[in-house]
């Protein structure tokens, strides 16, 4: 049996339920639209959620 490659403690995987984020962002935010009426609230909400889940260099040092 093949031995798995070793990984460092800094490697991580984040699993995101995208449909849940889109639904939540679309219904939780006020109606955000472009000048032509295209709804954009879900895009902004999902982007904000993903920015909060991505590790920052401060978090990796352990002082976040």
Secondary structure as GFF3:
##gff-version 3
##sequence-region A 1 64
A	DSSP	alpha_helix	18	28	.	.	.	ID=ss1
A	DSSP	alpha_helix	41	53	.	.	.	ID=ss2
A	DSSP	alpha_helix	57	61	.	.	.	ID=ss3
###
